[in-house]
Structure formats: C-alpha cells, structure tokens
Amino acid sequence: MAGSAEVMPTYGWKRVRQTILAWSTSRSRIASLATAGFVISAAVVLADAPNSRPESKPASEESTKAEAPAKAEASTKPSGTGSGSTPAKRVAMTPGRSGSHGARKLEVPEKAKEPAQTSVAAEETPIARALRLITDCRTRYQEVNDYTCTFCKRERIDGELTPLFVMSMKARTTPRSIYFKFVNPYKGREAIYVEGRNNGKILVHDVGVTKLLAGTLEIDPRSARAMEENRHPITHAGIGSLIDTVAGRWAAELHRDGTLLTFDPDMMIGPRPCLMIVSVHPRRQHGFLFHKVRLFIDSELKLPIRFEAYDWPKSPLSPAELVEEYSYIDLKLNVGLGEIDFDTANRQYSFGRF
C-alpha cells in the first residue's frame, strides 16, 4: 500500500498534462475569437453610421466647419491670463450683439436709430420751434406768385375797435400789387396799389358823395386820409408782410425769461386745420410790442391765415384787449393773376364809372 501511494502510474501523468494543454489552447482561441468579434462588430457599426465617410471637399471649407464648434465652445470659456492669450471674439448670433463695434454699427436696424433722431427733435426749445416755423412760412411764401382770398380785418384806432372790414383781395408778389373790393363797410369801394407805379399812389374808386365829386382818387399811402381807419398802410398789406413782421418781432422779442409759448395743432379757421402758436409776454418790457400774439398757420398751405394781437390788461382782473386781427379766408395760391387784375381799365371793376 505504501508503494502504491508514492508512485503514480505513467498513464496518469499523461492524462493530466493533456488536460492542461487542452484547457490553455481553448482559452487562447476564445480570446482570439473575442478580439476578432469586437473588431468585426466595430467595423459593422462604422460602416452603417450615416455620413461616416468625409466627402471630398476643399480643405478650407472642411477646416472652417471643423473649427467653428471649437471656437463657439472657446467663446463661452474664460480666456487665459497669460501674455500669449487673447480674448476670443464672440460670434454675433443676433443683430446688435456683436463684440465688435464695427459689427454693431452694421447690424443695428434702421428703426433702432429713430429714437435718437426723435430725441434731437424733442430737445428743440419752444422759442427755436416758433422761429423755425415762421422761417418755414417765409420759405414757403417764396413759392407764391399771387393769391386771392377774402380779407378780414379789425383794428383798434384811438382806443376804439373799428367794425369788421371784409374785402375781396387779389395780391401779386412781383411787383408787389394789391387790389381790394370792399364788401363791408363801404360796399363797392375799390383800391389798387402797384409798387413803383402810379407815382406810388393808391388808386381809389369810392362810393357815395365822394364818388360823384372826384371819381377815381389818387391817395398817398401814408396820408391822413389813407390811414384814417388803418393801423398800417396798404403798402404793408398781405401775407408776405405779415410773415416778415412776425419773424422780425419774434427774433427781437422771444426770450426765455420773458416769453411763454404754446402750440396747438388742432385749431380750425373755418374749414381749414391750423397750428396755433401763442406767444405771451406776462410783463410789459421795453421793446415788447404786444402782450399776446396768436398766429394760425394753415396745416396744408404752410402759411399764416390769421393773426391776432392783444395789449396788456389794464388791471390784473381785466382781459387783454384786442389791438388788431387779420384773416385770409378761402386762400387760393398761384391762380395766374396778370397786369389787368391791377389795372383800373379792367372791365370787371368800377373805376371811371358813375
């Protein structure tokens, strides 16, 4: 028994060695098969993936597309602080948000610039606005050759208001010419003035006893007879003279410390929409002509069609008194008036008739 325990038969060792060899060979084959299977599986996945193979495109296009994600990612990260590092430029994804000033100017929409222009207009002072508007009237009047209208006026003479005068009016700018036909009072009276003609006189066709005695009269524009019921001579009549007078007075009188200005764009003179400008001098000062002026500028014609001027109140509780008012009703511009319209020989006029 002792001999059988110590000595192993030869065939026993052979079987053990064969078993070990077989087991080692199997592990090697399994490992090889596993590796081969992984490679095959990976190759199949890559072959089935869409766009896995790059198209044959220019290198510049490919590099741009490849670098874009990297730049976008880099822009979201803080830049380095070393001497060689430079801040990444942000790509503007929406208008006006570029990190470059030049890009911001190009990308700002036009509407975004409007508030800046509006703010400039909003900063215009009332005095500057009034002066600009009357200057615009003067510029507009330069386009006028002639006009017709119904002229209405009322003035305070020697402390008393005259009745309301209503006249048919024709006017020409060059040479300065005026024709009036009175409707009320003195119905039928006519007057013609042409600058540089008739020895500088007004030609008047009167009514009543004067007509029978004198016929057509020649009157100096500044004579007592001509100025009897007028604050201004006929040589200063018309829209052009009104514009010049207002522009001159406002240029001299409108001061920040002594003038109150208001604007109302919703006024009407008859059927005509107007902008009303009211200038007020609360305290009487040297060089101020009126306490209050109201000027009505036709919103379409861009010309003044009514003017009112008031004196300072006589007491704190009394109203301001009207000094003068002028209206140009049914104004028609550039109607083509000719020489005959300012000639006593016009058959539609009554000069020389009894």
C-alpha positions as CSV (number, residue, x, y, z in Angstrom):
1,M,0.0,0.0,0.0
2,A,2.8,2.3,0.9
3,G,4.4,1.8,-2.5
4,S,1.2,2.5,-4.4
5,A,0.8,5.9,-2.6
6,E,4.2,7.2,-3.5
7,V,4.5,6.2,-7.2
8,M,1.9,7.5,-9.8
9,P,1.3,5.4,-12.9
10,T,2.8,6.8,-16.1
11,Y,-0.6,7.0,-17.9
12,G,-1.9,9.2,-15.1
13,W,0.6,12.0,-15.7
14,K,0.0,12.0,-19.4
15,R,-3.7,12.5,-18.9
16,V,-3.1,15.4,-16.6
17,R,-0.7,17.1,-19.0
18,Q,-3.1,16.6,-22.0
19,T,-5.9,18.2,-20.0
20,I,-3.8,21.2,-19.1
21,L,-2.7,21.7,-22.7
22,A,-6.2,21.4,-23.9
23,W,-7.5,24.0,-21.4
24,S,-4.8,26.5,-22.4
25,T,-5.5,26.1,-26.1
26,S,-9.2,26.7,-25.5
27,R,-8.5,30.0,-23.6
28,S,-6.3,31.3,-26.4
29,R,-8.9,30.5,-29.0
30,I,-11.7,32.1,-27.0
31,A,-9.6,35.3,-26.5
32,S,-8.8,35.4,-30.2
33,L,-12.4,34.9,-31.2
34,A,-13.5,37.6,-28.8
35,T,-11.0,40.1,-30.1
36,A,-11.9,39.3,-33.7
37,G,-15.6,39.6,-32.9
38,F,-15.1,43.1,-31.3
39,V,-13.2,44.3,-34.3
40,I,-15.8,42.9,-36.7
41,S,-18.6,44.5,-34.7
42,A,-16.9,47.9,-34.6
43,A,-16.4,47.7,-38.3
44,V,-20.0,46.9,-38.9
45,V,-21.2,49.8,-36.7
46,L,-18.9,52.3,-38.5
47,A,-20.0,51.0,-41.9
48,D,-23.7,51.5,-41.0
49,A,-23.3,55.0,-39.4
50,P,-24.6,58.0,-41.7
51,N,-22.0,60.4,-43.1
52,S,-19.2,58.4,-41.5
53,R,-17.0,59.0,-44.5
54,P,-15.9,62.6,-45.2
55,E,-16.9,64.0,-48.6
56,S,-14.1,65.2,-50.9
57,K,-14.4,68.9,-50.3
58,P,-11.9,71.7,-50.3
59,A,-9.7,71.8,-47.3
60,S,-10.6,75.4,-46.4
61,E,-14.3,74.5,-46.2
62,E,-13.7,71.5,-44.1
63,S,-11.4,73.3,-41.7
64,T,-13.9,76.1,-41.3
65,K,-16.6,73.7,-40.3
66,A,-14.3,71.8,-38.1
67,E,-13.1,74.9,-36.2
68,A,-16.5,76.6,-35.8
69,P,-17.6,74.3,-32.9
70,A,-14.3,74.7,-31.2
71,K,-14.5,78.5,-31.5
72,A,-18.0,78.6,-30.2
73,E,-17.1,76.5,-27.3
74,A,-14.0,78.5,-26.6
75,S,-16.0,81.7,-26.6
76,T,-18.0,80.5,-23.6
77,K,-14.9,79.8,-21.6
78,P,-12.9,82.5,-19.8
79,S,-9.7,83.4,-21.7
80,G,-6.3,82.8,-20.2
81,T,-4.4,85.5,-18.4
82,G,-1.0,84.6,-19.8
83,S,0.9,87.0,-22.0
84,G,0.3,84.9,-25.1
85,S,-3.5,84.6,-24.6
86,T,-6.0,86.7,-26.5
87,P,-9.8,87.1,-25.8
88,A,-11.9,85.0,-28.0
89,K,-14.2,87.0,-30.3
90,R,-17.9,86.4,-29.8
91,V,-19.8,85.5,-32.9
92,A,-22.9,87.7,-33.1
93,M,-25.9,85.4,-33.3
94,T,-28.5,88.3,-33.1
95,P,-28.4,91.8,-34.6
96,G,-26.6,94.3,-32.4
97,R,-24.9,91.9,-30.1
98,S,-21.5,91.6,-31.7
99,G,-18.5,92.1,-29.6
100,S,-17.0,94.3,-32.4
101,H,-18.0,98.0,-32.6
102,G,-17.8,97.9,-36.3
103,A,-20.1,94.9,-36.5
104,R,-22.6,96.5,-34.1
105,K,-22.9,99.6,-36.4
106,L,-23.6,97.4,-39.4
107,E,-26.1,95.2,-37.6
108,V,-28.2,98.0,-35.9
109,P,-31.6,98.1,-37.7
110,E,-32.8,101.4,-39.1
111,K,-35.7,101.5,-36.7
112,A,-33.3,101.4,-33.8
113,K,-31.8,104.7,-35.0
114,E,-35.2,106.6,-35.0
115,P,-35.3,107.2,-31.2
116,A,-32.0,109.1,-31.5
117,Q,-33.5,111.4,-34.2
118,T,-36.7,111.8,-32.2
119,S,-34.8,112.8,-29.1
120,V,-33.0,115.5,-31.1
121,A,-36.3,116.9,-32.3
122,A,-37.7,116.6,-28.7
123,E,-34.8,118.8,-27.4
124,E,-35.9,121.7,-29.6
125,T,-36.9,124.6,-27.4
126,P,-40.3,126.4,-27.8
127,I,-38.5,129.5,-28.9
128,A,-36.4,127.7,-31.5
129,R,-39.6,125.9,-32.7
130,A,-41.5,129.1,-33.1
131,L,-38.6,130.8,-35.0
132,R,-38.2,127.7,-37.2
133,L,-42.0,127.6,-38.1
134,I,-42.1,131.3,-39.1
135,T,-38.9,130.8,-41.1
136,D,-40.6,127.8,-42.9
137,C,-43.5,130.1,-43.7
138,R,-41.2,132.6,-45.2
139,T,-39.6,129.9,-47.3
140,R,-43.0,128.6,-48.4
141,Y,-44.1,132.1,-49.4
142,Q,-41.2,132.3,-51.8
143,E,-43.0,129.8,-53.9
144,V,-46.1,132.0,-54.2
145,N,-46.5,134.3,-57.2
146,D,-50.0,135.5,-56.5
147,Y,-53.2,134.7,-54.5
148,T,-56.8,135.6,-54.0
149,C,-58.8,135.5,-50.8
150,T,-61.4,137.2,-48.6
151,F,-59.5,139.6,-46.4
152,C,-61.0,140.4,-43.0
153,K,-59.5,142.9,-40.5
154,R,-60.3,144.7,-37.3
155,E,-58.1,147.2,-35.6
156,R,-58.1,149.4,-32.5
157,I,-57.8,153.1,-33.6
158,D,-57.6,155.7,-30.8
159,G,-58.8,153.2,-28.2
160,E,-61.8,152.1,-30.3
161,L,-62.2,148.9,-32.3
162,T,-63.2,149.5,-35.9
163,P,-66.0,147.5,-37.4
164,L,-65.0,144.2,-39.1
165,F,-63.8,145.1,-42.6
166,V,-64.5,142.4,-45.2
167,M,-62.9,142.8,-48.7
168,S,-62.2,140.7,-51.8
169,M,-58.5,140.7,-52.2
170,K,-56.1,140.0,-55.1
171,A,-52.3,140.1,-54.4
172,R,-49.2,139.6,-56.5
173,T,-45.6,139.3,-55.2
174,T,-43.6,140.9,-58.1
175,P,-44.1,143.7,-58.4
176,R,-46.0,144.0,-55.1
177,S,-49.6,144.6,-56.1
178,I,-52.8,144.8,-54.2
179,Y,-56.4,145.0,-55.2
180,F,-59.3,145.4,-52.7
181,K,-63.0,145.5,-53.3
182,F,-64.9,146.3,-50.1
183,V,-67.8,144.1,-49.1
184,N,-68.5,145.7,-45.7
185,P,-68.4,148.5,-44.8
186,Y,-68.3,150.9,-47.8
187,K,-69.6,148.2,-50.2
188,G,-68.4,148.8,-53.7
189,R,-65.2,150.8,-52.8
190,E,-62.1,149.6,-54.7
191,A,-58.4,150.3,-54.3
192,I,-55.4,149.4,-56.3
193,Y,-51.7,149.7,-55.4
194,V,-48.8,148.6,-57.5
195,E,-45.3,149.2,-56.2
196,G,-43.3,151.5,-58.5
197,R,-46.3,152.7,-60.5
198,N,-48.9,155.5,-60.4
199,N,-46.4,157.7,-58.7
200,G,-46.5,155.5,-55.7
201,K,-50.2,156.4,-55.1
202,I,-53.2,154.3,-54.3
203,L,-55.9,154.5,-56.9
204,V,-59.3,154.5,-55.2
205,H,-62.8,154.2,-56.6
206,D,-65.0,155.4,-53.8
207,V,-68.7,155.3,-53.2
208,G,-71.3,157.9,-52.2
209,V,-70.8,161.6,-52.4
210,T,-67.0,161.3,-52.9
211,K,-67.5,159.2,-56.0
212,L,-69.7,161.9,-57.6
213,L,-67.3,164.7,-56.8
214,A,-63.9,163.1,-57.6
215,G,-64.3,159.8,-59.5
216,T,-61.0,157.9,-59.3
217,L,-58.8,159.3,-56.5
218,E,-55.0,159.2,-56.1
219,I,-54.1,159.0,-52.5
220,D,-50.7,158.8,-50.8
221,P,-50.5,155.5,-48.9
222,R,-49.4,157.3,-45.6
223,S,-51.6,160.3,-45.8
224,A,-54.1,161.0,-43.1
225,R,-57.0,160.2,-45.4
226,A,-55.5,156.8,-46.3
227,M,-54.6,156.0,-42.7
228,E,-57.9,157.2,-41.2
229,E,-59.2,153.7,-40.3
230,N,-56.0,151.7,-40.7
231,R,-53.1,151.0,-38.4
232,H,-50.9,150.0,-41.3
233,P,-50.6,151.4,-44.8
234,I,-51.7,149.4,-47.9
235,T,-48.0,149.0,-48.8
236,H,-47.7,146.6,-45.8
237,A,-50.9,144.6,-46.6
238,G,-50.7,140.9,-47.4
239,I,-49.4,137.6,-46.2
240,G,-45.8,138.4,-47.1
241,S,-45.7,141.5,-45.0
242,L,-47.4,139.6,-42.1
243,I,-44.7,136.9,-42.2
244,D,-41.9,139.5,-42.3
245,T,-43.4,141.4,-39.4
246,V,-43.9,138.4,-37.2
247,A,-40.4,137.0,-38.0
248,G,-38.8,140.3,-37.1
249,R,-40.7,140.8,-33.9
250,W,-40.2,137.2,-32.7
251,A,-36.4,137.4,-33.4
252,A,-36.2,140.5,-31.3
253,E,-38.7,139.7,-28.5
254,L,-38.7,136.0,-27.8
255,H,-36.6,135.5,-24.7
256,R,-36.5,132.5,-22.3
257,D,-37.0,134.8,-19.3
258,G,-39.8,136.9,-20.7
259,T,-41.9,134.8,-23.1
260,L,-44.4,132.0,-22.7
261,L,-45.0,129.9,-25.8
262,T,-47.7,127.3,-26.5
263,F,-48.6,125.3,-29.6
264,D,-51.9,123.8,-30.5
265,P,-52.0,121.7,-33.8
266,D,-55.8,121.1,-33.6
267,M,-57.3,124.5,-34.4
268,M,-59.7,125.3,-37.2
269,I,-60.2,128.6,-39.1
270,G,-63.4,128.0,-41.0
271,P,-62.8,124.6,-42.7
272,R,-59.0,124.9,-42.6
273,P,-57.0,122.9,-40.0
274,C,-54.3,125.1,-38.4
275,L,-51.4,125.1,-36.0
276,M,-51.9,127.9,-33.5
277,I,-48.8,129.5,-31.9
278,V,-49.4,131.7,-28.9
279,S,-46.7,133.9,-27.6
280,V,-47.2,135.8,-24.3
281,H,-45.1,138.4,-22.6
282,P,-46.5,138.4,-19.0
283,R,-44.8,141.7,-18.1
284,R,-44.6,144.8,-20.2
285,Q,-40.9,145.4,-21.1
286,H,-39.1,147.9,-23.3
287,G,-39.1,146.7,-26.9
288,F,-42.2,144.4,-26.5
289,L,-44.9,145.4,-28.9
290,F,-47.8,143.2,-27.7
291,H,-48.8,141.3,-24.6
292,K,-50.1,138.3,-26.6
293,V,-50.0,137.2,-30.2
294,R,-51.9,134.3,-31.7
295,L,-50.7,133.1,-35.1
296,F,-52.6,130.5,-37.1
297,I,-50.6,128.6,-39.7
298,D,-52.6,126.6,-42.3
299,S,-51.5,122.9,-41.8
300,E,-51.7,122.2,-45.6
301,L,-50.7,125.5,-47.2
302,K,-47.9,126.1,-44.5
303,L,-48.8,129.8,-44.5
304,P,-50.3,132.0,-41.8
305,I,-54.0,132.7,-42.4
306,R,-54.9,134.5,-39.2
307,F,-53.1,136.8,-36.8
308,E,-54.3,138.3,-33.5
309,A,-52.5,140.8,-31.3
310,Y,-53.5,141.9,-27.7
311,D,-52.4,144.6,-25.4
312,W,-51.5,144.2,-21.8
313,P,-54.5,144.1,-19.4
314,K,-55.3,147.4,-17.8
315,S,-55.7,145.6,-14.4
316,P,-55.0,142.2,-13.0
317,L,-58.7,141.2,-13.4
318,S,-59.4,142.8,-16.8
319,P,-59.0,140.9,-20.0
320,A,-56.3,141.6,-22.6
321,E,-57.7,144.0,-25.3
322,L,-57.6,143.1,-28.9
323,V,-55.4,145.5,-30.9
324,E,-55.6,144.1,-34.4
325,E,-56.6,140.9,-36.2
326,Y,-56.3,139.8,-39.8
327,S,-57.7,136.8,-41.6
328,Y,-57.2,135.4,-45.1
329,I,-60.2,133.3,-45.8
330,D,-60.6,130.9,-48.8
331,L,-57.0,131.4,-49.7
332,K,-56.1,130.3,-53.3
333,L,-52.4,130.3,-54.3
334,N,-50.8,130.9,-57.8
335,V,-54.1,131.4,-59.7
336,G,-52.3,133.3,-62.5
337,L,-53.1,136.9,-61.9
338,G,-52.0,139.3,-64.7
339,E,-51.5,143.0,-65.3
340,I,-55.2,143.5,-66.0
341,D,-56.0,142.5,-62.4
342,F,-54.2,145.5,-61.1
343,D,-55.3,148.0,-63.8
344,T,-58.2,150.5,-63.5
345,A,-59.1,149.6,-67.1
346,N,-60.3,146.2,-66.0
347,R,-63.9,146.0,-67.2
348,Q,-64.9,144.0,-64.1
349,Y,-64.0,147.0,-62.0
350,S,-65.9,150.2,-61.5
351,F,-63.2,152.7,-61.9
352,G,-64.3,155.6,-64.1
353,R,-68.0,154.8,-63.8
354,F,-70.7,156.8,-62.2
